[in-house]
Amino acid sequence: MFINRFNRNRPGRRPAAALVLVLCSLLLFSGCRKTAKEAASDSLVVFNYGDYIDRETLDMFEEETGIHVKYEEYLTAEDMYTKYSSGVIDYDLICTSDYMIQKMNKEGHLLPLDRSGMKYYGNIDTKYLDYCNVFDEGNKYAVPYLWGTLGILYNQKMLKEEPDSWEILWDKKYKNQIIMQNSMRDAFLVPLKLAGKSLNTRKKEDLKEAQKLLLEQKPLVEAYLVDEIRDAMIAGDAAMAVTYSGDATEAMDANEDLQYVVPKEGSNVWFDCWAIPDCSKHKKEAELFIDFMNREDVAKMNFDYIYYGTPNKAVYQSLDEETREDETIFPPEEVLNNCEVYEFLGTETDRFYTRLWKELKAR
């Protein structure tokens, strides 16, 4: 899930459980960082979004390699960055989002990957590597794990028309029937794309205009949510919500009245990737884990568990026709070509964004 998507736990199944796991892990690992000599060579510390992997694949990795996985979960990319920056734990491998990959790389916090020993890297479709070039030039530091889009999940029985534009989120007849993302960049994306601007704009005038539109919209909004969106839409608590494609897929499976659309003005196509932080004591083992995740049977297990878009072409080719043609999971090229990948905008722009976001939420 960036976050301030930026505030999201993309799979969104059990955020409370993920928090408990993180707190327990901090207790287990509290104290100074271990030295290289103290760090066990047969273990690997992996940090990932909450409920974002089939745990059986971890057991398989341990059984096949003899490497014990110390697995931790976090709720947001910012949460991950804070814990990483604290220096309490030496994480060997992290899974995080596009813009955070770029941020950590620019700050010198990622180690370049040695792909020479990776047997299954070729399973990654090059078209997704091309997308990742936006935040990881040359694909040197990250390997895509899952991907998806941001769009509108709507209830066909509660809307008077089929939405095709972000503009419907300002329609007064749906007052108190609209759920917005409680995440900074994802919320600002909506007015930016509606106005024909890039979601990666650094122009303060663009961001101020986007904030103005969000302030105009606010009286119509029922709530700003993240993980709760899926359950709220399943229950019929709102007519529409800005949400992620994976959550939309789960919701649509539970409620046949729900549909998902990426508006015509365009949106975000996001990528969550594996990367090795500079504190890693077991780089070779981390690279072995990444390669294991790219193996077709393992990647298929994770796809079946999470049901987000997979960049693994071997898995995609093995799917039945109905799944391959599911446009919520695998949007057509014309939709993807109208989407942008989030970029890290720099500290100054992040601060300006944060100020505008706090002002919006306070009014």
N, C-alpha and C positions, 0 to 999 in steps of 0.2 A: 504495500500500500508507500506529500511528499512528506497532509504532509506539508509542509505544515499542514500538502497531501498528507500534507505537511502536518497533519494531525491524524493520520489514519492508520488503522490496522486493517489492511485490505481484506483479508479473508473474513474478518469480523465475526467469527463464530463464538469464541469464548474469550473476550478481552479481559475479563476479570481473572480467569484462570491464568492467562499470560502474565498479568501483573503479579500474581502470587508466585509464579515460577521465577520471575525476575527478582523479586524480593528475596526468595529463598536462595537463589543463586548468589546474590550479593552477600548474604550471610555466609554461605559456604566458601566464597572466594575472598572474603574481606581480608584486609591487610595489604602489605606492600606487594608489588608485583614480584613474581618469582624470577630468579635468574635463569639463564639458559640451562645451567647444570641441574637446577632444581626441577625444571619442567620435564615431565615424563615424555619420552620419545614415542611412546605408544598411545598418546592421547591427543585429542584435537578439541579445541574450544570453538564452537560454532554459535553465531549470534544471528537470529532471524526474526522476522515478523511473527506475531502470535498465530499459532495454528496454521502455519504456512508450509507444511511438509507432511507427507505420510510417514508417521513414526516408524512404520515397518521398514522403510528404506534405511533408516539409521541402524536398525538391528542387522539388516543385510550387510551394510558396510562394515560394521564391527565384526560380523562373523567371517566375512570374506577377507578382510585385511588384518584383523587382530588389533586394529586401532580403536580405542575407546573414545566415543564422542561425548563430550560434555556440552550439552545442548541448552542454550538459553533463548528466551523470547523477549521481544520488546513491543511496545504499542505504536510508536511513531519513529520516523527517521531522526527527528530531533532528540527523542528519548535515547535512541541508540548512540547518537553523536555525543550526548552529554555523558553517558556511561563510559563510552570509549575514551573520551577526553579526561575523565577522572583519573585514569591510570591505575584503577584498582585491579582490573583483570586484563591479562594478556589474551585478547581475542585472536585466534588463528585465522578465522574466516567469518566474513559477514555477508548477509544478503540485504541489500538496501536499494534505494530508488535512484533513478537516473541523475537528478540534480545533486543529490547527496554524494554520489560517486564523483561527480565533477568537482564539487566543493572540496572533498577530502583529497582528491588528486592534486588540485591546485595548491592545497596547503602542504603537500608533500607527505600525506599520511597513508598512501597506498604503495604496495610493492608491485613491480611489473611481473606479469605472468610468464612462466616458461611453458609454452604449449607443446614443446618438442616431444614430451612424453605422454601427451594426452591422446588416447586412442579414439575417443568419441567426440572430439571437438568438431569434427566434420559433420556431425549430425545437426549442428546449428545452421539454420537457413541463412545464407549470406544477406538476404534482404533485411533481416532483423539486425545483423551486424552493421549494416549500412545505417540503420536508424540510430544504433548505439554510438556511431561515430560522432554524433552531435555532442555527446557528453563525455566520450572516451575516444579521442582521436587515435585512429590506428588500432582500436580494440586491444590496447596493451594492458589494461588494468582490470577489465571486467568481462564477465561472461553472462549473457542474458539467461534468466531462469524462467520468468513468466512475464506476460504483458497484457495490456488491455486498453480500454478507452474510458472517457468520461462522457456521460450523456444524460438524457432524461428518461427516467422510468415512470410510466404513467398508467393510470387505470382507465381502460377504454370505456367503461360504463359511467365514469364520473366526468369525462371530458365531452364537450360538445363538438370537438373536432380532433382530427389526428394532428398532433404537433409535428412541425418540421423545422421550427425556429426557436432560438432562445427567447424570442420576443414574448412567447406565451407566458413566461414567468413574470411578466409585468401586467398581465390581464386581470383587471380588477374583479371580474366575475368569479375568479378563483381565490378570492381573499380567504386566508386561513386554510387553504387547501394545497399550499406550496411548501415543500421542504427544501431548504438550501444546505449545501455542504458547510459544516462548521470547520472549514479549513481555509486558510488565507488565500493561497494561490488558486485553489479550485473555485472559490467563490468569486474572485476577481476575474477569472477566466471568462465567466459568463458574459458580463458586460463588455469586456475587451473584445471578444469574438463577435458579439452582436454589433459592435461599433466598427468592425473590420480591422481591428488592431491585432498585433502579434501578442500571444500570451507570454512572450519573452521580452516585451517592451521594457525599456529602462527610462522612458520619457515620463517625467513627473506629471506633465499635463495629461497624458493618457491615463495614468493611474488615478489622478484626481477626478477625472471625468468618470472613470469606472466607479469610484467610490460614490460619486453623486448619484449615479444610476442605482447603485445598491441601496443608498439611503432612500431613494424614491420607492424602491421595491419593498423595503423592510416592513411597512405596515401590512403588506399582503402575506408575509411569510408566517407560516404556522410555527416553524421551529428551524433551528440550525443544528443539524445532527451529523453523525458519521456512521458508526456501526449500527445504530438503532434504526437507520433508514429502511433496511431490508424488512425488518419485522413490522415497522409501521405501515409500509406499503402492502405487505401481505395481509395485514389486518384491515385495510381500507381506511386508514386514518387520514390519508391525504390523497389528492387527485394526481399529484406528480411530485417527483423529487429528482434533484441532481445527484447522480450516483455513479458508481463504477460498474463496468460491464460484468465483472464476476459476481458482484452482489445482485445485479439485475438478473443474471441467469438463475441464481438460486431462488430469488423472489418469484420469477416467472414459473419456475417448476412447482412452486407452492400455491400460486394463485393464477389461474388461467386468464383472468381479466387483465393482467399486466403485460405491457409491451415496453420495449426499449428502443430509443432512437438517438443517433448522433446528429444534432442539428445541422442544417445546411451551411451555416456560417463557419463550421469547423469546430474542432475541439482539441483535446490532448490525447496523444497516444503515449502511454507510459511503459517503462521497463524496470523491472526489479532484477538485479544482477548479483552474482557472486563476486566478491573482491577480497583481497588479502591485505589487511591493515599492516602498518609498519611495526606494530608491536608483536606480530606473529612470531612464535618460536618454532613453528612446525610448517614452514612454507611448502615443502615437498608433500607432506601429508595433506595439506589444504588443497593443493593442486590435484592430488589423487582423488579427494572428495568431490571436487568440481567435476572432474572427468567422470566419476561414478554417477553423478547427477545427470550427466549428458547421455548415459547409456540408455538405449531405447526402452528396455523393460522398466528401468527405474524412473525415467522421465514420464513414461505412461502411467505409472502408479501415482505420481504426483499430480499429473493432469487429471486423472480420474478423481483424485481426492479433493482438489481445489477448484477445478473446472474454469481456470483462467486460460487465456491464450498461451499456447506453448510455442517457443521458437524452434523446437526440435522437429526437423522435417521428417525424420524417421517415424516419430510418433504421429505426426499429422497424416502421413501417408497410410498409416495403419488404421485410422479412424473410419467409422462407417460414413457413408455419404451424407446422412442426415446431420451428423455432428460437424463434418467439414463444411457443410453449407449453412450452419447456424451463424447468422450474421452478427449476433450479439457477441459471440466468442471470437469469430474470425470475420471481421468486417471486410467488405469488398474493397478492392484497390482504390476506387474513386472516393470512398469514405476516408481511408487512411491517407490518401494524398492530400486531403483537406485538413489533416490534423498536424499538430506540432508536438515535438518532444520538449518537455521542460528543460530549461537550462538554469544553472546557478547564475544569479544575476549580480553577484558581488555584495559585499557587506553593506555598502552605502544604500543600495536599492533595497536590500532586505530590511534594513532599519526603517526606510521610508514606508515600505509595504506594511510593516508591523505597526507603525504609527497610524496609518490609515485604517487598518483592520481594527485596532483597539478603539478608534474613534467611532467606527461603524457599530461595533458591538455595544458601545457605551450609550449610544443614543436611543 
